[in-house]
């Protein structure tokens, strides 16, 4: 919700991230593989898988010994 | 809980809209892919048919700009349930 202008508010300095970078963690994928459209899920499967394209399925799996998502 | 017919049509609309959005993004970078265009158009037709079917059975999905008010005598948008509500 927007509460209007807050006096004394200073924007976060983008040069000083709140969390230190953690090696080995993938936060986002800024590119996708070059695709050829040959196979496609059914619309219902696509919604479940998060993509229409079988070759782009990249499930986030829980790592057993780290307790986090990677 | 068993899904009723209304929920099932909504689920199909969601699934087909997602598939169309996926092909929309794919076609942005592969604008000459005829098979993708053909499938996109199939999905769009399916979405239109599903929405018409939903509105015929359960009333309007949106308040305006999408479907006519099917009942000549009563404004249906105020009828329960709204598309995002359960019975």
Backbone of each chain as nested JSON, in Angstrom:
{
  "chains": [
    {"id": "A", "residues": [
      {"number": 1, "name": "UNK", "atoms": {"N": [0.84, -1.207, 0.0], "CA": [0.0, 0.0, 0.0], "C": [0.87, 1.249, 0.0]}},
      {"number": 2, "name": "UNK", "atoms": {"N": [0.433, 2.294, -0.646], "CA": [1.202, 3.529, -0.724], "C": [0.769, 4.485, 0.375]}},
      {"number": 3, "name": "UNK", "atoms": {"N": [1.71, 4.902, 1.181], "CA": [1.372, 5.754, 2.318], "C": [1.761, 7.202, 2.083]}},
      {"number": 4, "name": "UNK", "atoms": {"N": [2.076, 7.542, 0.855], "CA": [2.461, 8.909, 0.574], "C": [3.926, 9.167, 0.89]}},
      {"number": 5, "name": "UNK", "atoms": {"N": [4.327, 10.399, 0.668], "CA": [5.725, 10.746, 0.875], "C": [6.093, 10.687, 2.349]}},
      {"number": 6, "name": "UNK", "atoms": {"N": [7.151, 9.997, 2.66], "CA": [7.593, 9.889, 4.041], "C": [8.788, 10.816, 4.254]}},
      {"number": 7, "name": "UNK", "atoms": {"N": [8.627, 11.757, 5.181], "CA": [9.741, 12.636, 5.491], "C": [10.886, 11.813, 6.08]}},
      {"number": 8, "name": "UNK", "atoms": {"N": [12.086, 12.181, 5.67], "CA": [13.24, 11.496, 6.248], "C": [13.544, 10.162, 5.577]}},
      {"number": 9, "name": "UNK", "atoms": {"N": [12.726, 9.791, 4.615], "CA": [12.983, 8.522, 3.941], "C": [14.159, 8.666, 2.994]}},
      {"number": 10, "name": "UNK", "atoms": {"N": [15.072, 7.745, 3.082], "CA": [16.154, 7.735, 2.096], "C": [16.101, 6.416, 1.334]}},
      {"number": 11, "name": "UNK", "atoms": {"N": [16.198, 6.553, 0.053], "CA": [16.141, 5.352, -0.778], "C": [17.338, 4.459, -0.48]}},
      {"number": 12, "name": "UNK", "atoms": {"N": [17.132, 3.145, -0.557], "CA": [18.251, 2.243, -0.316], "C": [19.353, 2.464, -1.347]}},
      {"number": 13, "name": "UNK", "atoms": {"N": [20.579, 2.416, -0.876], "CA": [21.715, 2.586, -1.777], "C": [21.916, 1.295, -2.561]}},
      {"number": 14, "name": "UNK", "atoms": {"N": [21.75, 1.375, -3.874], "CA": [21.874, 0.138, -4.658], "C": [23.282, -0.456, -4.613]}},
      {"number": 15, "name": "UNK", "atoms": {"N": [24.265, 0.382, -4.209], "CA": [25.632, -0.154, -4.144], "C": [25.854, -0.966, -2.87]}},
      {"number": 16, "name": "UNK", "atoms": {"N": [24.912, -0.859, -1.932], "CA": [25.065, -1.615, -0.696], "C": [23.864, -2.547, -0.531]}},
      {"number": 17, "name": "UNK", "atoms": {"N": [23.953, -3.727, -1.1], "CA": [22.818, -4.655, -1.027], "C": [22.523, -5.064, 0.42]}},
      {"number": 18, "name": "UNK", "atoms": {"N": [21.254, -5.307, 0.687], "CA": [20.867, -5.705, 2.044], "C": [21.471, -7.052, 2.424]}},
      {"number": 19, "name": "UNK", "atoms": {"N": [21.529, -7.932, 1.432], "CA": [22.081, -9.249, 1.728], "C": [23.347, -9.433, 0.923]}},
      {"number": 20, "name": "UNK", "atoms": {"N": [24.39, -9.944, 1.568], "CA": [25.608, -10.204, 0.798], "C": [25.335, -11.274, -0.261]}},
      {"number": 21, "name": "UNK", "atoms": {"N": [26.018, -11.164, -1.381], "CA": [25.845, -12.163, -2.432], "C": [26.275, -13.527, -1.916]}},
      {"number": 22, "name": "UNK", "atoms": {"N": [25.468, -14.519, -2.186], "CA": [25.822, -15.861, -1.746], "C": [26.214, -16.69, -2.959]}},
      {"number": 23, "name": "UNK", "atoms": {"N": [27.424, -17.196, -2.938], "CA": [27.867, -17.989, -4.09], "C": [27.039, -19.274, -4.22]}},
      {"number": 24, "name": "UNK", "atoms": {"N": [26.824, -19.687, -5.43], "CA": [26.155, -20.972, -5.661], "C": [24.657, -20.883, -5.713]}},
      {"number": 25, "name": "UNK", "atoms": {"N": [24.083, -19.699, -5.446], "CA": [22.629, -19.56, -5.506], "C": [22.222, -18.902, -6.812]}},
      {"number": 26, "name": "UNK", "atoms": {"N": [21.226, -19.486, -7.458], "CA": [20.738, -18.861, -8.669], "C": [19.463, -18.086, -8.343]}},
      {"number": 27, "name": "UNK", "atoms": {"N": [19.507, -16.774, -8.491], "CA": [18.35, -15.953, -8.151], "C": [17.38, -15.868, -9.31]}},
      {"number": 28, "name": "UNK", "atoms": {"N": [17.913, -15.774, -10.496], "CA": [17.044, -15.609, -11.649], "C": [17.785, -16.066, -12.885]}},
      {"number": 29, "name": "UNK", "atoms": {"N": [17.031, -16.279, -13.927], "CA": [17.627, -16.667, -15.193], "C": [17.28, -15.578, -16.19]}},
      {"number": 30, "name": "UNK", "atoms": {"N": [18.287, -14.89, -16.664], "CA": [18.041, -13.716, -17.495], "C": [18.025, -14.062, -18.98]}},
      {"number": 31, "name": "UNK", "atoms": {"N": [18.089, -15.314, -19.283], "CA": [18.052, -15.708, -20.695], "C": [17.368, -17.057, -20.783]}},
      {"number": 32, "name": "UNK", "atoms": {"N": [16.908, -17.397, -21.967], "CA": [16.42, -18.749, -22.18], "C": [17.141, -19.355, -23.371]}},
      {"number": 33, "name": "UNK", "atoms": {"N": [17.094, -20.655, -23.456], "CA": [17.754, -21.339, -24.549], "C": [17.058, -20.986, -25.861]}},
      {"number": 34, "name": "UNK", "atoms": {"N": [17.831, -20.955, -26.955], "CA": [17.175, -20.802, -28.258], "C": [16.206, -21.974, -28.443]}},
      {"number": 35, "name": "UNK", "atoms": {"N": [15.01, -21.672, -28.9], "CA": [13.986, -22.704, -28.941], "C": [13.583, -23.045, -30.363]}},
      {"number": 36, "name": "UNK", "atoms": {"N": [13.193, -24.278, -30.54], "CA": [12.461, -24.663, -31.737], "C": [11.136, -25.222, -31.248]}},
      {"number": 37, "name": "UNK", "atoms": {"N": [10.06, -24.736, -31.833], "CA": [8.748, -25.146, -31.349], "C": [8.357, -26.457, -32.005]}},
      {"number": 38, "name": "UNK", "atoms": {"N": [8.592, -27.532, -31.293], "CA": [8.195, -28.832, -31.84], "C": [7.191, -29.517, -30.929]}},
      {"number": 39, "name": "UNK", "atoms": {"N": [7.525, -29.552, -29.638], "CA": [6.608, -30.203, -28.705], "C": [6.019, -29.16, -27.77]}},
      {"number": 40, "name": "UNK", "atoms": {"N": [4.782, -29.394, -27.371], "CA": [4.148, -28.503, -26.405], "C": [3.295, -29.334, -25.458]}},
      {"number": 41, "name": "UNK", "atoms": {"N": [3.241, -28.882, -24.201], "CA": [2.317, -29.501, -23.257], "C": [0.887, -29.161, -23.646]}},
      {"number": 42, "name": "UNK", "atoms": {"N": [-0.049, -29.907, -23.138], "CA": [-1.449, -29.484, -23.212], "C": [-1.577, -28.256, -22.312]}},
      {"number": 43, "name": "UNK", "atoms": {"N": [-2.572, -27.394, -22.55], "CA": [-2.706, -26.208, -21.699], "C": [-2.773, -26.545, -20.205]}},
      {"number": 44, "name": "UNK", "atoms": {"N": [-3.453, -27.624, -19.861], "CA": [-3.546, -27.995, -18.441], "C": [-2.179, -28.389, -17.882]}},
      {"number": 45, "name": "UNK", "atoms": {"N": [-1.433, -29.194, -18.647], "CA": [-0.088, -29.576, -18.213], "C": [0.808, -28.35, -18.112]}},
      {"number": 46, "name": "UNK", "atoms": {"N": [0.677, -27.443, -19.097], "CA": [1.521, -26.248, -19.131], "C": [1.351, -25.425, -17.854]}},
      {"number": 47, "name": "UNK", "atoms": {"N": [0.094, -25.267, -17.443], "CA": [-0.164, -24.477, -16.229], "C": [0.461, -25.148, -15.009]}},
      {"number": 48, "name": "UNK", "atoms": {"N": [0.432, -26.476, -15.0], "CA": [1.012, -27.222, -13.88], "C": [2.536, -27.127, -13.884]}},
      {"number": 49, "name": "UNK", "atoms": {"N": [3.146, -27.177, -15.073], "CA": [4.61, -27.196, -15.185], "C": [5.211, -25.799, -15.124]}},
      {"number": 50, "name": "UNK", "atoms": {"N": [4.391, -24.786, -15.368], "CA": [4.907, -23.429, -15.382], "C": [5.462, -22.999, -16.727]}},
      {"number": 51, "name": "UNK", "atoms": {"N": [5.347, -23.853, -17.719], "CA": [5.755, -23.488, -19.08], "C": [5.028, -24.369, -20.081]}},
      {"number": 52, "name": "UNK", "atoms": {"N": [4.82, -23.828, -21.272], "CA": [4.195, -24.616, -22.333], "C": [5.209, -25.549, -22.987]}},
      {"number": 53, "name": "UNK", "atoms": {"N": [6.501, -25.226, -22.772], "CA": [7.539, -25.897, -23.547], "C": [8.291, -26.924, -22.698]}},
      {"number": 54, "name": "UNK", "atoms": {"N": [8.183, -28.206, -23.049], "CA": [8.827, -29.252, -22.24], "C": [10.322, -29.022, -22.043]}},
      {"number": 55, "name": "UNK", "atoms": {"N": [11.003, -28.444, -23.062], "CA": [12.453, -28.262, -22.943], "C": [12.831, -27.146, -21.966]}},
      {"number": 56, "name": "UNK", "atoms": {"N": [11.858, -26.372, -21.521], "CA": [12.161, -25.28, -20.58], "C": [11.792, -25.61, -19.132]}},
      {"number": 57, "name": "UNK", "atoms": {"N": [11.357, -26.82, -18.888], "CA": [10.999, -27.178, -17.513], "C": [12.247, -27.162, -16.637]}},
      {"number": 58, "name": "UNK", "atoms": {"N": [12.263, -26.285, -15.653], "CA": [13.378, -26.211, -14.695], "C": [12.795, -26.152, -13.289]}},
      {"number": 59, "name": "UNK", "atoms": {"N": [12.399, -27.284, -12.768], "CA": [11.751, -27.232, -11.449], "C": [12.732, -26.814, -10.355]}},
      {"number": 60, "name": "UNK", "atoms": {"N": [12.238, -26.055, -9.399], "CA": [13.035, -25.715, -8.229], "C": [12.912, -26.861, -7.246]}},
      {"number": 61, "name": "UNK", "atoms": {"N": [14.003, -27.596, -7.076], "CA": [13.924, -28.754, -6.201], "C": [14.616, -28.461, -4.889]}},
      {"number": 62, "name": "UNK", "atoms": {"N": [14.027, -28.991, -3.835], "CA": [14.586, -28.79, -2.513], "C": [15.818, -29.681, -2.354]}},
      {"number": 63, "name": "UNK", "atoms": {"N": [16.92, -29.068, -1.944], "CA": [18.103, -29.88, -1.709], "C": [18.026, -30.453, -0.313]}},
      {"number": 64, "name": "UNK", "atoms": {"N": [18.234, -31.754, -0.222], "CA": [18.004, -32.454, 1.044], "C": [18.874, -31.947, 2.19]}},
      {"number": 65, "name": "UNK", "atoms": {"N": [20.156, -31.661, 1.929], "CA": [21.056, -31.395, 3.034], "C": [21.281, -29.917, 3.309]}},
      {"number": 66, "name": "UNK", "atoms": {"N": [20.703, -29.057, 2.489], "CA": [20.936, -27.639, 2.713], "C": [19.724, -26.933, 3.306]}},
      {"number": 67, "name": "UNK", "atoms": {"N": [18.598, -27.574, 3.174], "CA": [17.396, -26.993, 3.762], "C": [16.876, -25.777, 3.034]}},
      {"number": 68, "name": "UNK", "atoms": {"N": [17.482, -25.423, 1.921], "CA": [17.02, -24.252, 1.193], "C": [16.604, -24.627, -0.204]}},
      {"number": 69, "name": "UNK", "atoms": {"N": [16.208, -23.621, -0.935], "CA": [15.799, -23.844, -2.313], "C": [16.914, -23.365, -3.227]}},
      {"number": 70, "name": "UNK", "atoms": {"N": [17.239, -24.17, -4.184], "CA": [18.301, -23.774, -5.106], "C": [17.968, -24.238, -6.507]}}
    ]},
    {"id": "B", "residues": [
      {"number": 1, "name": "UNK", "atoms": {"N": [-12.295, -31.499, -2.25], "CA": [-13.648, -31.127, -2.66], "C": [-13.786, -31.301, -4.173]}},
      {"number": 2, "name": "UNK", "atoms": {"N": [-14.874, -31.839, -4.599], "CA": [-15.088, -32.04, -6.016], "C": [-15.376, -30.7, -6.683]}},
      {"number": 3, "name": "UNK", "atoms": {"N": [-14.745, -30.503, -7.807], "CA": [-14.965, -29.233, -8.502], "C": [-16.257, -29.295, -9.29]}},
      {"number": 4, "name": "UNK", "atoms": {"N": [-17.017, -28.218, -9.216], "CA": [-18.235, -28.2, -10.021], "C": [-17.913, -27.737, -11.44]}},
      {"number": 5, "name": "UNK", "atoms": {"N": [-18.922, -27.79, -12.263], "CA": [-18.773, -27.472, -13.682], "C": [-18.228, -26.056, -13.885]}},
      {"number": 6, "name": "UNK", "atoms": {"N": [-18.711, -25.14, -13.019], "CA": [-18.293, -23.746, -13.155], "C": [-16.794, -23.612, -12.909]}},
      {"number": 7, "name": "UNK", "atoms": {"N": [-16.316, -24.252, -11.837], "CA": [-14.878, -24.221, -11.531], "C": [-14.068, -24.864, -12.653]}},
      {"number": 8, "name": "UNK", "atoms": {"N": [-14.613, -25.92, -13.246], "CA": [-13.881, -26.615, -14.29], "C": [-13.74, -25.739, -15.535]}},
      {"number": 9, "name": "UNK", "atoms": {"N": [-14.789, -25.007, -15.871], "CA": [-14.672, -24.108, -17.023], "C": [-13.655, -23.0, -16.714]}},
      {"number": 10, "name": "UNK", "atoms": {"N": [-13.698, -22.463, -15.497], "CA": [-12.731, -21.423, -15.116], "C": [-11.302, -21.96, -15.199]}},
      {"number": 11, "name": "UNK", "atoms": {"N": [-11.101, -23.196, -14.733], "CA": [-9.767, -23.805, -14.801], "C": [-9.297, -23.94, -16.247]}},
      {"number": 12, "name": "UNK", "atoms": {"N": [-10.214, -24.314, -17.118], "CA": [-9.83, -24.457, -18.522], "C": [-9.498, -23.094, -19.134]}},
      {"number": 13, "name": "UNK", "atoms": {"N": [-10.278, -22.081, -18.776], "CA": [-9.969, -20.73, -19.263], "C": [-8.568, -20.328, -18.802]}},
      {"number": 14, "name": "UNK", "atoms": {"N": [-8.263, -20.58, -17.517], "CA": [-6.94, -20.226, -16.985], "C": [-5.839, -20.955, -17.753]}},
      {"number": 15, "name": "UNK", "atoms": {"N": [-6.04, -22.258, -17.982], "CA": [-5.022, -23.064, -18.65], "C": [-4.807, -22.575, -20.088]}},
      {"number": 16, "name": "UNK", "atoms": {"N": [-5.891, -22.313, -20.807], "CA": [-5.753, -21.88, -22.195], "C": [-5.189, -20.465, -22.285]}},
      {"number": 17, "name": "UNK", "atoms": {"N": [-5.54, -19.617, -21.319], "CA": [-4.961, -18.271, -21.32], "C": [-3.456, -18.336, -21.047]}},
      {"number": 18, "name": "UNK", "atoms": {"N": [-3.058, -19.24, -20.147], "CA": [-1.626, -19.389, -19.87], "C": [-0.889, -19.876, -21.12]}},
      {"number": 19, "name": "UNK", "atoms": {"N": [-1.473, -20.88, -21.787], "CA": [-0.845, -21.416, -22.999], "C": [-0.733, -20.326, -24.07]}},
      {"number": 20, "name": "UNK", "atoms": {"N": [-1.784, -19.511, -24.208], "CA": [-1.742, -18.418, -25.193], "C": [-0.674, -17.398, -24.812]}},
      {"number": 21, "name": "UNK", "atoms": {"N": [-0.544, -17.104, -23.516], "CA": [0.483, -16.155, -23.065], "C": [1.876, -16.697, -23.368]}},
      {"number": 22, "name": "UNK", "atoms": {"N": [2.065, -18.0, -23.176], "CA": [3.352, -18.618, -23.48], "C": [3.7, -18.477, -24.962]}},
      {"number": 23, "name": "UNK", "atoms": {"N": [2.717, -18.754, -25.818], "CA": [2.976, -18.624, -27.254], "C": [3.155, -17.163, -27.657]}},
      {"number": 24, "name": "UNK", "atoms": {"N": [2.45, -16.28, -26.986], "CA": [2.642, -14.843, -27.185], "C": [4.119, -14.49, -26.973]}},
      {"number": 25, "name": "UNK", "atoms": {"N": [4.691, -14.932, -25.847], "CA": [6.095, -14.624, -25.547], "C": [7.031, -15.302, -26.549]}},
      {"number": 26, "name": "UNK", "atoms": {"N": [6.733, -16.545, -26.872], "CA": [7.564, -17.267, -27.835], "C": [7.549, -16.549, -29.189]}},
      {"number": 27, "name": "UNK", "atoms": {"N": [6.345, -16.136, -29.614], "CA": [6.219, -15.5, -30.924], "C": [6.892, -14.127, -30.966]}},
      {"number": 28, "name": "UNK", "atoms": {"N": [7.027, -13.487, -29.802], "CA": [7.76, -12.212, -29.767], "C": [9.179, -12.388, -30.305]}},
      {"number": 29, "name": "UNK", "atoms": {"N": [9.773, -13.543, -30.021], "CA": [11.148, -13.753, -30.491], "C": [11.226, -14.721, -31.672]}},
      {"number": 30, "name": "UNK", "atoms": {"N": [10.106, -15.314, -32.051], "CA": [10.081, -16.218, -33.215], "C": [8.876, -15.871, -34.086]}},
      {"number": 31, "name": "UNK", "atoms": {"N": [8.844, -14.639, -34.633], "CA": [7.612, -14.149, -35.264], "C": [7.224, -14.877, -36.54]}},
      {"number": 32, "name": "UNK", "atoms": {"N": [8.117, -15.681, -37.1], "CA": [7.777, -16.352, -38.358], "C": [7.37, -17.812, -38.195]}},
      {"number": 33, "name": "UNK", "atoms": {"N": [7.173, -18.245, -36.956], "CA": [6.859, -19.655, -36.716], "C": [5.374, -19.922, -36.967]}},
      {"number": 34, "name": "UNK", "atoms": {"N": [5.097, -20.489, -38.154], "CA": [3.696, -20.659, -38.544], "C": [2.944, -21.616, -37.64]}},
      {"number": 35, "name": "UNK", "atoms": {"N": [3.636, -22.654, -37.2], "CA": [2.96, -23.631, -36.343], "C": [2.554, -22.976, -35.017]}},
      {"number": 36, "name": "UNK", "atoms": {"N": [3.46, -22.137, -34.49], "CA": [3.151, -21.452, -33.234], "C": [1.978, -20.483, -33.424]}},
      {"number": 37, "name": "UNK", "atoms": {"N": [1.962, -19.776, -34.551], "CA": [0.856, -18.849, -34.826], "C": [-0.461, -19.617, -34.916]}},
      {"number": 38, "name": "UNK", "atoms": {"N": [-0.401, -20.753, -35.62], "CA": [-1.59, -21.584, -35.766], "C": [-2.109, -22.067, -34.402]}},
      {"number": 39, "name": "UNK", "atoms": {"N": [-1.178, -22.537, -33.555], "CA": [-1.588, -23.002, -32.23], "C": [-2.104, -21.847, -31.372]}},
      {"number": 40, "name": "UNK", "atoms": {"N": [-1.432, -20.693, -31.49], "CA": [-1.893, -19.513, -30.749], "C": [-3.344, -19.197, -31.12]}},
      {"number": 41, "name": "UNK", "atoms": {"N": [-3.619, -19.185, -32.443], "CA": [-4.977, -18.876, -32.889], "C": [-5.986, -19.924, -32.42]}},
      {"number": 42, "name": "UNK", "atoms": {"N": [-5.557, -21.175, -32.389], "CA": [-6.438, -22.229, -31.865], "C": [-6.762, -21.973, -30.397]}},
      {"number": 43, "name": "UNK", "atoms": {"N": [-5.737, -21.627, -29.615], "CA": [-5.958, -21.342, -28.188], "C": [-6.904, -20.154, -28.014]}},
      {"number": 44, "name": "UNK", "atoms": {"N": [-6.677, -19.105, -28.822], "CA": [-7.516, -17.91, -28.689], "C": [-8.986, -18.238, -28.987]}},
      {"number": 45, "name": "UNK", "atoms": {"N": [-9.203, -19.025, -30.05], "CA": [-10.58, -19.417, -30.37], "C": [-11.192, -20.228, -29.235]}},
      {"number": 46, "name": "UNK", "atoms": {"N": [-10.367, -21.117, -28.663], "CA": [-10.835, -21.947, -27.554], "C": [-11.196, -21.073, -26.345]}},
      {"number": 47, "name": "UNK", "atoms": {"N": [-10.361, -20.076, -26.064], "CA": [-10.62, -19.171, -24.94], "C": [-11.941, -18.422, -25.164]}},
      {"number": 48, "name": "UNK", "atoms": {"N": [-12.113, -17.93, -26.398], "CA": [-13.362, -17.213, -26.701], "C": [-14.571, -18.111, -26.493]}},
      {"number": 49, "name": "UNK", "atoms": {"N": [-14.474, -19.357, -26.972], "CA": [-15.593, -20.292, -26.844], "C": [-15.877, -20.603, -25.377]}},
      {"number": 50, "name": "UNK", "atoms": {"N": [-14.793, -20.811, -24.603], "CA": [-14.969, -21.138, -23.186], "C": [-15.598, -19.972, -22.421]}},
      {"number": 51, "name": "UNK", "atoms": {"N": [-15.174, -18.752, -22.76], "CA": [-15.719, -17.59, -22.06], "C": [-17.188, -17.388, -22.413]}},
      {"number": 52, "name": "UNK", "atoms": {"N": [-17.52, -17.611, -23.681], "CA": [-18.927, -17.516, -24.084], "C": [-19.771, -18.542, -23.339]}},
      {"number": 53, "name": "UNK", "atoms": {"N": [-19.23, -19.753, -23.268], "CA": [-19.935, -20.83, -22.569], "C": [-20.126, -20.476, -21.088]}},
      {"number": 54, "name": "UNK", "atoms": {"N": [-19.043, -19.981, -20.478], "CA": [-19.14, -19.588, -19.066], "C": [-20.219, -18.529, -18.889]}},
      {"number": 55, "name": "UNK", "atoms": {"N": [-20.196, -17.503, -19.743], "CA": [-21.136, -16.389, -19.573], "C": [-22.579, -16.826, -19.824]}},
      {"number": 56, "name": "UNK", "atoms": {"N": [-22.736, -17.763, -20.773], "CA": [-24.08, -18.258, -21.053], "C": [-24.644, -18.964, -19.804]}},
      {"number": 57, "name": "UNK", "atoms": {"N": [-23.792, -19.723, -19.127], "CA": [-24.264, -20.529, -17.999], "C": [-24.241, -19.781, -16.667]}},
      {"number": 58, "name": "UNK", "atoms": {"N": [-23.223, -18.921, -16.467], "CA": [-22.995, -18.4, -15.109], "C": [-22.945, -16.879, -15.024]}},
      {"number": 59, "name": "UNK", "atoms": {"N": [-23.203, -16.182, -16.129], "CA": [-23.186, -14.731, -16.055], "C": [-21.849, -14.145, -16.446]}},
      {"number": 60, "name": "UNK", "atoms": {"N": [-21.769, -12.8, -16.472], "CA": [-20.596, -12.128, -17.038], "C": [-19.307, -12.385, -16.265]}},
      {"number": 61, "name": "UNK", "atoms": {"N": [-18.211, -12.478, -17.004], "CA": [-16.879, -12.636, -16.416], "C": [-16.258, -11.286, -16.079]}},
      {"number": 62, "name": "UNK", "atoms": {"N": [-16.589, -10.27, -16.861], "CA": [-16.075, -8.925, -16.627], "C": [-17.252, -7.96, -16.67]}},
      {"number": 63, "name": "UNK", "atoms": {"N": [-17.047, -6.763, -16.132], "CA": [-18.18, -5.847, -16.059], "C": [-18.51, -5.182, -17.392]}},
      {"number": 64, "name": "UNK", "atoms": {"N": [-17.504, -4.919, -18.237], "CA": [-17.834, -4.327, -19.525], "C": [-16.735, -4.579, -20.545]}},
      {"number": 65, "name": "UNK", "atoms": {"N": [-17.081, -4.324, -21.8], "CA": [-16.089, -4.399, -22.853], "C": [-15.794, -5.809, -23.298]}},
      {"number": 66, "name": "UNK", "atoms": {"N": [-16.582, -6.757, -22.848], "CA": [-16.251, -8.139, -23.144], "C": [-17.457, -8.898, -23.679]}},
      {"number": 67, "name": "UNK", "atoms": {"N": [-18.505, -8.958, -22.906], "CA": [-19.699, -9.633, -23.378], "C": [-20.906, -8.755, -23.13]}},
      {"number": 68, "name": "UNK", "atoms": {"N": [-21.977, -8.947, -23.902], "CA": [-23.192, -8.177, -23.66], "C": [-23.908, -8.702, -22.418]}},
      {"number": 69, "name": "UNK", "atoms": {"N": [-24.822, -7.901, -21.894], "CA": [-25.657, -8.376, -20.797], "C": [-26.725, -9.296, -21.409]}},
      {"number": 70, "name": "UNK", "atoms": {"N": [-26.636, -10.589, -21.091], "CA": [-27.478, -11.564, -21.794], "C": [-28.957, -11.389, -21.458]}},
      {"number": 71, "name": "UNK", "atoms": {"N": [-29.247, -10.99, -20.237], "CA": [-30.64, -10.802, -19.81], "C": [-31.1, -9.392, -20.195]}},
      {"number": 72, "name": "UNK", "atoms": {"N": [-32.172, -9.306, -20.974], "CA": [-32.658, -8.004, -21.444], "C": [-33.229, -7.155, -20.31]}},
      {"number": 73, "name": "UNK", "atoms": {"N": [-33.634, -7.814, -19.226], "CA": [-34.394, -7.113, -18.196], "C": [-33.645, -6.88, -16.892]}},
      {"number": 74, "name": "UNK", "atoms": {"N": [-32.495, -7.506, -16.749], "CA": [-31.814, -7.369, -15.473], "C": [-30.317, -7.291, -15.683]}},
      {"number": 75, "name": "UNK", "atoms": {"N": [-29.681, -6.351, -15.0], "CA": [-28.22, -6.185, -15.051], "C": [-27.586, -7.324, -14.259]}},
      {"number": 76, "name": "UNK", "atoms": {"N": [-26.775, -8.171, -14.952], "CA": [-26.324, -9.411, -14.326], "C": [-25.012, -9.289, -13.553]}},
      {"number": 77, "name": "UNK", "atoms": {"N": [-24.3, -8.195, -13.772], "CA": [-22.977, -8.085, -13.14], "C": [-23.057, -8.131, -11.613]}},
      {"number": 78, "name": "UNK", "atoms": {"N": [-24.204, -7.663, -11.067], "CA": [-24.309, -7.628, -9.601], "C": [-24.736, -8.974, -9.019]}},
      {"number": 79, "name": "UNK", "atoms": {"N": [-24.998, -9.955, -9.867], "CA": [-25.426, -11.262, -9.356], "C": [-24.251, -12.056, -8.797]}},
      {"number": 80, "name": "UNK", "atoms": {"N": [-24.49, -12.764, -7.708], "CA": [-23.491, -13.675, -7.138], "C": [-23.513, -15.003, -7.881]}},
      {"number": 81, "name": "UNK", "atoms": {"N": [-22.417, -15.762, -7.853], "CA": [-21.105, -15.315, -7.373], "C": [-20.355, -14.589, -8.477]}},
      {"number": 82, "name": "UNK", "atoms": {"N": [-19.494, -13.679, -8.099], "CA": [-18.591, -13.077, -9.066], "C": [-17.57, -14.135, -9.475]}},
      {"number": 83, "name": "UNK", "atoms": {"N": [-16.959, -13.958, -10.657], "CA": [-16.106, -15.035, -11.176], "C": [-15.017, -15.496, -10.199]}},
      {"number": 84, "name": "UNK", "atoms": {"N": [-14.54, -14.626, -9.326], "CA": [-13.454, -15.001, -8.423], "C": [-13.975, -15.522, -7.081]}},
      {"number": 85, "name": "UNK", "atoms": {"N": [-15.3, -15.614, -6.941], "CA": [-15.86, -16.117, -5.692], "C": [-16.334, -17.559, -5.84]}},
      {"number": 86, "name": "UNK", "atoms": {"N": [-16.408, -18.254, -4.69], "CA": [-17.028, -19.573, -4.679], "C": [-18.492, -19.402, -4.321]}},
      {"number": 87, "name": "UNK", "atoms": {"N": [-19.239, -20.435, -4.596], "CA": [-20.645, -20.397, -4.179], "C": [-20.73, -20.368, -2.651]}}
    ]}
  ]
}
